[in-house]
């Protein structure tokens, strides 16, 4: 099993676990509010943070499988040589965004929240933990796209 496959499998399991916790959390929130008439204090906040993690890690997972949403009209009508160039350009743009916004910006955001000791209102969780998903997701997206470009260049050289 390659490193990429191990990362994808780990990401799959992390998403399954986080999504399961999210479902249980929301069910508990609804039950405590409407059945017991005593809403839980932390469930709303936990659901928000889990949704952030599931959304960003899910985006990295889908980007790694090359199943993300794309408008590919130009791509479909292009020759194989032009498709190769488009794939490289698109990957460079994705890597640029992931590194500049998610990795660098997300690291700065998480670091400042830890440094300033900012905590969430209901759970008392350091908000840096919530924002750590940004550089993690950005690093995964960057890794997947670099791996894609390397494989694409190898395939193009064989032709």
VENPEVEN-V252298 format. One record per backbone hydrogen bond with DSSP energy under -1.0 kcal/mol. CO is the residue of the C=O (numbers start at 0). NH is the residue of the N-H. E is the energy in kcal/mol with one decimal. If there is no record, write none. Layout:
co->[CO | CO]
nh->[NH | NH]
e->[E | E]
This chain:
co->[1 | 2 | 3 | 4 | 5 | 6 | 7 | 8 | 9 | 10 | 11 | 12 | 13 | 14 | 15 | 16 | 17 | 18 | 19 | 20 | 21 | 22 | 23 | 24 | 25 | 26 | 27 | 28 | 29 | 30 | 30 | 31 | 41 | 42 | 43 | 44 | 45 | 46 | 47 | 48 | 49 | 50 | 51 | 52 | 53 | 54 | 55 | 56 | 57 | 58 | 59 | 60 | 61 | 71 | 72 | 74 | 78 | 79 | 80 | 81 | 82 | 83 | 84 | 85 | 86 | 87 | 88 | 89 | 90 | 91 | 92 | 93 | 94 | 95 | 96 | 96 | 97 | 98 | 99 | 102 | 103 | 104 | 105 | 106 | 107 | 108 | 109 | 110 | 111 | 112 | 113 | 117 | 124 | 125 | 126 | 130 | 131 | 132 | 133 | 134 | 135 | 136 | 137 | 138 | 139 | 140 | 141 | 142 | 143 | 144 | 145 | 146 | 147 | 148 | 149 | 150 | 151 | 152 | 153 | 154]
nh->[5 | 6 | 7 | 8 | 9 | 10 | 11 | 12 | 13 | 14 | 15 | 16 | 17 | 18 | 19 | 20 | 21 | 22 | 23 | 24 | 25 | 26 | 27 | 28 | 29 | 30 | 31 | 32 | 33 | 34 | 35 | 37 | 45 | 46 | 47 | 48 | 49 | 50 | 51 | 52 | 53 | 54 | 55 | 56 | 57 | 58 | 59 | 60 | 61 | 62 | 63 | 64 | 66 | 75 | 76 | 77 | 82 | 83 | 84 | 85 | 86 | 87 | 88 | 89 | 90 | 91 | 92 | 93 | 94 | 95 | 96 | 97 | 98 | 99 | 100 | 101 | 102 | 103 | 104 | 106 | 107 | 108 | 109 | 110 | 111 | 112 | 113 | 114 | 115 | 117 | 116 | 126 | 119 | 128 | 130 | 133 | 135 | 136 | 137 | 138 | 139 | 140 | 141 | 142 | 143 | 144 | 145 | 146 | 147 | 148 | 149 | 150 | 151 | 152 | 153 | 154 | 155 | 156 | 157 | 158]
e->[-2.1 | -2.6 | -2.7 | -2.6 | -2.6 | -2.6 | -2.5 | -2.4 | -2.4 | -2.4 | -2.4 | -2.6 | -2.7 | -2.6 | -2.2 | -2.4 | -2.3 | -2.4 | -2.4 | -2.7 | -2.5 | -2.5 | -2.5 | -2.3 | -2.5 | -2.6 | -3.0 | -1.7 | -2.8 | -1.8 | -1.8 | -2.8 | -2.7 | -2.4 | -1.9 | -2.2 | -2.7 | -2.2 | -1.7 | -2.1 | -3.0 | -2.5 | -2.4 | -2.6 | -2.2 | -1.7 | -1.8 | -2.4 | -2.6 | -2.4 | -2.1 | -1.4 | -2.4 | -2.7 | -1.4 | -1.2 | -2.6 | -2.0 | -1.8 | -2.8 | -2.9 | -2.1 | -2.6 | -3.0 | -2.3 | -2.5 | -2.3 | -2.5 | -2.8 | -2.5 | -2.4 | -2.9 | -2.8 | -2.5 | -2.7 | -1.0 | -2.7 | -3.0 | -1.2 | -2.0 | -2.3 | -2.4 | -2.7 | -2.9 | -2.6 | -1.8 | -2.2 | -3.2 | -2.5 | -2.2 | -1.0 | -2.5 | -2.6 | -1.7 | -2.0 | -1.5 | -1.6 | -2.9 | -2.6 | -2.3 | -2.2 | -2.7 | -2.4 | -2.7 | -2.8 | -2.4 | -2.5 | -2.6 | -2.2 | -2.5 | -2.5 | -2.4 | -2.5 | -2.6 | -2.3 | -2.4 | -2.3 | -2.1 | -1.5 | -1.3]
